[in-house]
Amino acid sequence: MNLVIVGCSSRKKFTTVPVPALDLYEGGCVPHLRRRVGHLRALRSQVRILSAEYGLVSPDRLLLPYDRRLTSDRARELCPITAAVLEEEFERNGRPVRALVVAEPLYQSIVHAPLREIRLHLIDDPRDWATTSKVLDSWNWP
């Protein structure tokens, strides 16, 4: 099993009803990831989105648009919460063999500690779909 974590984006779908997190975000690599694996349940289940507002969320968690930027203080608040969420997931589903984090460095800092024992790929530019796609190709993701 692998794990893909992408940072949220300031560009979001305009909606007044909650939508799945993978469908909400319109920036960064999220639209590309949605097109590539959004329709594949097994791979979609290995995706998480790191939100400045909600923390680490599954792609199917229903969310409304929000406007919150990640600050250093907020990142420090999210670190223990995110670590607990990941550890619970790892206990329930097993620890992933590899993880890919596509997010700006401040977002990466939130998930770095719980992923330290996993083969980790970090991509600092959330718009770098070419590099992201190469990593997914190397994992044989369609």
C-alpha positions, 0 to 999 in steps of 0.5 A: 500500500502507498499513501499520497498526501496533497496540500489543499489549495486556495482555489476551491469549487464554489458550492453551498452544499458539502462536496467530497474533499477531492472534488472541492480543491481546484488548485495545485495538483488536485485536479490532475490527481482527481482525473487520474485516480478519482474514479478508482476506489482502491487508489482513491482510498490511498489519497489524503488532503492536508487542509489548513482548516480541517487537518488531514482528510480523506478524499471522500470527506464532505467539506464546504469551501473555506478561506484559511491560510496555513500559518506556522502557528496553525501548522504546529496545532495540526502536527499532533492531530495529524500524527494521531490520525495517521497512527490510527490509520496505520494501526487499522490498515497497516503502515504504507510502504511508500508515501508521496507528499506534494505540498509546500514545505510548511504543509510537509512539516505537519506530516513529516514526523509520522512518515519518517519510517516510510520511504518518502517522496517530497515534492515542494511545488504543489503544481508540479504534476510532471514530477508527481506523475512520474512518482505515481508511474513508478508505483504503477498507478494508472 
